[in-house]
């Protein structure tokens, strides 16, 4: 098995970007979900309620993040933390009181106009700390503004099996970006085998499973237009429900046991014992 593709989502729930190489750090992939859009109460905003967030593109350089949208121009902000920035307490799901750096009025005003909702952009800085709370977490495992775990892995074979079923139901297949994975793996010939992987070693970086990823309405949102449909949730509900029927799963959360390293497209992927 090998890495087929690598993906970053610099701002939680805005459009992602593809990369050929990525650094691993204490929070996951460097540059991934280090920014967050929040409402006036500091609560995180996502495509679940604002599908137009998918229409905002993100681009990273070594020093800056740039946001752009068709017909709206672009705006940039520094990636580096600023010890003089105003700190805002923000929440992501059950994690509340997270101290994040406000990124200023210019980018807040731009996002407010594009998304048609009053909001601000915040950034992870020196005062931010959010432990992973999943059962698989160990002491010292931290996470960014991601939902619950630092990384999401999906195999090509799993998407192929899902799309085979969608097509059999006379509907259009969905692209991988609907699931917003960080790491896509090729060469695993059994669909959903990733749910059985206890740990992976890739180029000296070790990853530990944190369990299957429960999927929501975001997967039905076109990641370019922001338009919603019914797939893949309609088909996933027919064969990927958890035992109690409360959710459907696709892809697997992982925690990086190695807090440094580099991954590259094409790197070999080895299965390891827990």
Beta strands, then each sheet from edge to edge (+ up, - down):
strand 1: 2-8
strand 2: 17-19
strand 3: 21-25
strand 4: 28-29
strand 5: 35-38
strand 6: 57-60
strand 7: 64-69
strand 8: 73-78
strand 9: 87-92
strand 10: 95-102
strand 11: 120-123
strand 12: 151-155
strand 13: 183-186
strand 14: 199-202
strand 15: 205-215
strand 16: 248-256
strand 17: 261-264
strand 18: 270-272
sheet 1: 2+ 1- 13+ 12+ 16- 15+ 14- 18+
sheet 2: 4+ 3- 17+
sheet 3: 5+ 11- 10+ 9-
sheet 4: 6+ 7- 8+
end
